[in-house]
Amino acid sequence: MGASTSRSQGDPRVLFVMNLAFSALFCYAVVWGLDFIGALAFSWRLVAGATAVLVVLTHLVTR
């Protein structure tokens, strides 16, 4: 019994949810950090917008 040579790409729904969760966490940390140093004011709208942009960019890069 040899090892399979095909690699599973995974369930796209799970990959999307993981992309969304990690992007949101990253954007929250970046926006919080920029607010902490006084570069901009924290807002959930900004976090959501940055998350949307990052999810789209990640999807395009990994396609």
N, C-alpha and C positions, 0 to 999 in steps of 0.2 A: 504494500500500500504506500505509494509515493505521495509526497506533499502536493497539494493542488497548486498549479501555477497561476490560476486566475485570482485576481484581487477584487474583493468586494468594495464597491464605492460607498456602501452604507445606504440607509434609508434617507432620501432627500428631506423628508419632513423633520427627522431628528437633526440632520445637519443644519437645517434652517433655524430650528429652535436654539441649537447650540450657538450658531453664529449670532443670533439676536441677543441671547443672554450674555455672551462674552463681549460683544460690541457695546451693549448697554452698560455693563460693568466698567469697561475701559473708558467709555465716554463720561460716565459719572465721575470716575477718578480724575480724569483730565480736567473737567469743568470745575470740580471741587478744588483741585490743586490751583487752577488759575484764579479762582475766587479767593483762595487762601493767600496767594501772593498779591492780590489786588489788581490783577490784570483784567478781570471782568466780573460781573455780578452773576452769582449762581441762579439758574432758573431751570425748572423741569422741562420747559419748552425747548431750551437750548440743548439739554441732554437728549431729549427725544429727537430733535433735528439732527444733531451730530450722530446719534445712533443710526438713524435712517440712512444718512450719507455713508457711514462706515459699512453698514450691511450691504448696500448696493455696490460699493467699491470692492468689498470682499468677494461678493458673488461674481462680479465681472472678472476679477483677477484669478479666481479659482476655477472658472468655467473651462 
